[in-house]
Amino acid sequence: MHFTKPGPENTEATLKLVKAEIENKGIEYVVVASTSGATGVKAAREFRGLKVKLVVVTHNSGFQEPGVQEIEKKLKAEIENLGGTVYTGTMVLRSLGRAIKNSVGYSDNEIVAQVLRMFGQGIKVCVEIVAMAADAGLIPPTKVIAVAGTGRGADTACLISADSSHRFFGIKVREILAKPGEF
């Protein structure tokens, strides 16, 4: 699916596409980026009744303001009540130096983030949240669908072979299911 412009107005269509892919491909895990929790709730509602484990990944505590989590407590509770898991942890592409140094001999986390952004901000976030969820033990190293957005909402979805951040370059984007921008 290709969206002409990014944004939250693509969330419903992205989640419906992901639901169809879950059913068609037998995907067992879906990882969704959600800052406030709004997109996470929409995903939990859309995937209710499916045999899929939903992991909603939020910004780390203190991302915008020291000691503050951006996810709204009532939305977090709703995600969990609908069977989803909420994970708050450090953003992998901020602490990727070791993997880069081990692979290419020097360290600069931003190189990988910028290369992934060449495919779109949502693609970068999809890869990052999969590594975060794997690091937390919430998903195994298997094929998963990741959902993210450009700013708010969801406008990007990818089929990804997951792995943890210390094996970051083992993560593979297998298929781009939805993204904004021109191809």
DRENFI-105685 format. One record per residue: x, y, z of N, C-alpha, C, O in turn. Coordinates in steps of 0.001 Angstrom, whole numbers, plus 500000, padded with zeros to 6 digits. Example, Ala and Ser with C-alpha at 12.3 -4.5 7.8 and 13.67 -1.06 7.14 Angstrom:
2
513190494310507800512300495500507800513200496700507800514236496681508465
512850497750507080513670498940507140512900500030507870513409501138508039
This chain:
183
500856498834500000500000500000500000500898501223500000501899501270500715
500545502189499216501330503408499135500444504602499466499393504795498855
500871505389500426500147506595500806500821507800500152502049507883500117
500029508723499641500606509895498979501273510845499954502205511560499587
500795510858501214501455511689502214501416510978503562500531510160503815
502380511293504427502449510629505729501436511191506711500887512274506505
501193510443507783500401510985508869499385510031509456499167508931508950
498765510480510540497833509629511280496573509270510502495878508322510867
496264510004509441495076509668508655495232508312507953494260507777507421
496442507761507948496705506453507340496633505299508330496773504141507938
496417505596509602496466504574510645495465503449510403495842502277510427
494221503779510175493195502743510013493519501814508841493436500594508979
493882502375507703494202501554506531495436500688506784495472499527506377
496449501246507455497653500479507769497315499296508667497765498178508415
496527499533509713496193498455510642495318497390509983495464496207510292
494424497775509095493607496795508371494481495935507456494274494725507355
495454496555506794496386495816505958497189494828506801497364493672506414
497675495284507951498445494416508843497579493251509315498053492116509366
496330493509509657495427492440510087495301491373509001495347490178509296
495144491794507761495048490840506649496342490034506507496300488831506247
497488490694506679498775489995506586498957489000507729499501487916507523
498509489358508925498571488441510068497808487170509720498306486062509918
496609487338509206495757486191508878496310485399507691496297484168507720
496794486078506652497284485399505446498610484685505649498838483624505068
499495485261506473500836484704506628501048483986507953502128483451508205
500022483971508801500163483300510084501177483954511004501849483266511773
501295485253510936502247485987511785501793485883513240500608486033513538
502731485629514134502402485457515548502704486688516400502209486795517522
503510487620515883503933488780516668503791490052515839504142490083514660
503271491098516475503198492422515861503749493419516872503372493403518044
504643494286516410505253495307517252504810496658516700504985496931515513
504236497505517557503670498780517134504288499910517941504347499836519168
504749500954517263505252502145517933504068503015518344503126503200517574
504125503547519563503048504414520032503575505301521148503927504811522221
503630506600520899504143507543521894503117507777522999503415507559524173
501923508216522639500891508524523636500107507286524052499520507246525134
500102506270523181499295505074523403498100504993522468497458503946522378
497790506084521767496603506111520901496696505090519770495736504362519520
497829505028519091497982504049518014497999502640518578497469501719517957
498597502460519738498614501150520386497215500646520699496919499466520509
496352501537521179494963501162521467494249500783520175493524499790520135
494449501564519125493805501246517845494251499877517342493436499107516834
495534499570517479496043498262517065495446497148517926495022496117517404
495415497355519233494861496326520131493402496041519809492965494891519847
492659497075519497491252496887519114491141496154517780490333495237517641
491944496553516805491885495953515461492277494472515483491697493664514757
493260494119516316493772492753516327493105491863517385493469490697517539
492132492417518106491423491650519127490839490388518481490252490447517400
491008489262519150490471487999518662491421487229517754491167486063517452
492513487855517311493493487156516478494506486449517379494737486860518516
495097485397516862496136484691517610497479485349517304498319484802516590
497648486538517867498866487307517653499235487999518962498368488485519689
500528488034519249500992488768520423501331490186519987502177490389519116
500671491161520592500887492568520301501820493170521340501563493090522542
502916493779520862503844494502521723503828495961521268504138496263520115
503468496854522176503442498284521892504675498901522538504871498790523748
505509499555521721506769500126522185506630501640522272506222502291521310
506972502194523433506866503630523682508261504252523790509271503550523837
508289505578523828509552506280524106510030505916525508509232505578526383
511337505992525706511888505766527041511443506876527998511126507988527574
511427506562529259511123507567530277512120508705530171513311508473529967
511641509936530310512504511100530238512841511550528831513705512410528654
512179510991527821512484511346526425512278512837526175513136513486525576
511155513384526625510873514813526452511142515621527719511584516768527659
510864514998528868510975515708530145511487514732531200510973513617531284
512471515104532001513053514187532969512000513488533841511129514127534431
512111512161533901511247511365534767509831511153534265509030510521534955
509498511657533097508121511579532605508025510569531473508854510549530563
506985509721531549506659508821530446505562509465529619504603510007530168
505698509408528305504742510073527422503459509273527214502431509852526861
503491507966527421502287507173527210501259507531528278501584507632529461
500018507721527845498949508047528786498556506787529563498359505724528974
498446506912530874498179505761531736496897505033531352496859503802531346
495840505789531031494572505135530690494687504373529377494063503323529221
495476504883528424495660504179527155496531502941527345496280501897526743
497550503063528182498389501899528496497530500799529124497653499629528761
496669501173530057495797500195530711494856499539529709494596498339529795
494345500317528762493435499741527770494163498745526866493628497681526553
495376499088526448496177498162525630496355496843526382496153495765525823
496734496942527647496964495736528451495670494970528687495673493739528674
494567495674528902493276495004529082492830494266527827492104493276527907
493269494754526665492933494099525401493939492997525039493860492402523964
494882492736525948495818491621525748497177492008525213498020491136525009
497420493290524977498717493732524489499713493924525615499337494012526784
500974493988525257502060494261526199502656495612525833502897495881524656
502898496465526824503521497768526588504956497692527074505224497273528201
505881498104526207507294498103526545507854499520526420507704500170525385
508495499985527484509167501274527504510643501009527724511026500452528753
511479501401526770512908501147526906513718502113526070513168502926525327
515027502017526199515938502896525487515854502645523987515799501497523546
515846503696523224515782503588521769517116503054521248518170503642521490
517055501952520543518244501226520112519178502070519263520394501996519439
518649502864518354519534503606517466520219504779518147520980505513517517
519950504951519423520703505927520206521909505276520868522835505970521289
521908503947520963522996503250521653523533502095520818523802501015521344
523687502319519541524078501276518602525583501228518351526058500427517545
526316502072519028527749502204518766528527500909518745529378500722517875
528264500019519666529025498769519735528824497932518473529793497418517914
527578497790518018527319496991516817528030497599515605528586496872514782
528014498913515497528685499571514370530192499382514472530849499049513486
530734499594515657532178499454515829532617498029515513533652497826514879
531841497044515949532179495644515683532073495313514199532796494443513714
531196495981513475530987495681512055531896496470511119532421495914510155
532088497745511388532832498576510444534046499279511055534745500018510361
534300499058512340535511499580512949535425500975513524536405501455514094
534297501644513398534147502959514018532715503085514508531849502293514137
532474504079515338531186504187515983530510505514515677531064506580515942
529339505442515131528492506615514963527063506134514777526662505759513675
526295506147515865524929505628515858524058506254514787523191505593514215
524285507497514524523397508212513626523514507751512176522588507958511392
524627507132511807524781506637510442523658505660510105523009505796509069
523429504689510963522416503677510692521028504305510665520225503989509787
520738505186511609519432505844511625519201506626510341518105506588509782
520220507335509869520077508131508654519918507251507414519149507583506512
520627506152507366520470505234506234519056504665506216518439504597505153
518534504260507357517167503734507403516148504809507049515127504511506430
516412506048507432515494507142507078515448507393505569514511508025505081
516434506914504834516394507021503376515156506302502823514642506660501764
514692505295503545513498504548503162512251505129503816511132504747503472
512438506050504756511341506705505452511502506602506958512055505629507471
511013507616507661511082507636509124510392506412509724510883505837510695
509262506015509154508533504852509670509330503567509560509252502720510451
510101503398508481510938502201508310511990502171509414512235501126510016
512610503319509677513614503407510747513007502990512079513607502219512827
511817503501512373511167503178513647510774501702513694510920501071514741
510284501138512600509923499711512573511117498837512959510989497942513795
512267499093512357513466498305512655513873498503514108514217497543514797
513834499734514569514264500046515935513366499388516988513873498834517963
512049499441516808511164498876517834511223497356517857511012496741518902
511509496746516707511682495288516685512905494910517526512846493968518316
514009495640517359515207495371518164514922495590519648515368494808520487
514188496640519972513856496929521376513009495817521980513275495369523095
511985495367521245511112494306521757511878492993521901511650492243522851
512790492708520961513614491502521060514552491593522260514726490615522987
515163492774522474516043492974523628515315492711524940515901492196525892
514037493066524984513249492892526204512711491469526352512065491156527352
512968490606525367512473489229525427510986489117525127510360488109525456
510412490150524501508975490141524225508638489496522891507491489112522663
509623489371522004509450488654520748510686487799520508511785488182520909
510525486642519859511682485803519537512286486232518200511702487054517494
513444485687517848514025485988516541513266485212515456513652484110515066
512188485816514991511323485214513979510746486318513119511030487494513348
509947485961512141509301486987511321508177487634512106507333486951512687
508176488963512115507160489747512811506704490862511878507370491166510888
505582491459512195505176492672511498505388493835512454504986493781513616
506019494876511954506234496099512732505419497217512105505321497328510883
504834498051512973503984499160512541504483500436513202504723500462514409
504642501499512410505112502775512946504531503897512090503741503663511176
504940505104512407504421506245511654505451507323511467506559507266512000
505054508305510697505864509484510467505257510571511341504321511255510927
505779510727512528505169511630513502504149510866514325504522510022515140
502876511145514128501794510482514871501092509463513990501169509526512763
500410508528514629499635507543513888500519506481513259501705506377513573
499929505692512367500648504606511705500468504741510200499345504737509697
501582504861509488501522504908508032502558503984507398502758504002506183
503212503178508228504262502286507753504108500926508413503866500835509616
504251499863507617504231498500508141505227497665507351505329497792506131
505966496805508062506990495966507431506951494558508010506669494365509192
507239493580507161507504492219507609509004492161507853509794492415506944
509397491829509073510805491895509475511215490595510158510462490043510960
512419490108509834513025489025510602513710489679511791514684490415511633
513193489403512975513630490093514190514936489528514738515279488368514512
515643490372515454516810489977516231517042491067517266516408492121517211
517936490825518200518194491809519245519238492823518785519889492637517757
519388493896519557520227495013519121521704494659519013522405495246518188
522198493729519809523618493402519680523897492541518446525054492278518121
522843492106517766522941491459516452522119492278515449521440491728514582
522199493589515589521364494512514825521415494261513328520391494349512650
522592493949512806522723493772511362522191492421510891522242492113509700
521685491619511820520973490382511465519489490630511253518782489758510749
519013491806511631517607492168511404517431492413509907518225493125509292
516397491826509329516159491974507891514741492462507627513776491879508121
514618493527506854513304493975506380512979493100505185513610493222504135
511996492214505336511641491243504295510645491809503295510684491480502110
509753492661503782508732493210502894508207494513503478507921494591504673
508080495529502644507440496773503055505979496657502658505652496596501472
505101496627503655503673496445503414502980497762503139502070497825502312
503399498819503823502800500135503634503820501194503995504596501026504936
503818502297503238504673503433503574504210504648502796503636504515501715
504455505836503337504121507057502607505268507458501688506385506959501823
504994508341500774506016508866499884505962508193498530505323507155498359
506623508785497596506612508264496231507633507155496065508722507211496637
507283506159495289508217505082494952508874505387493636509700504606493163
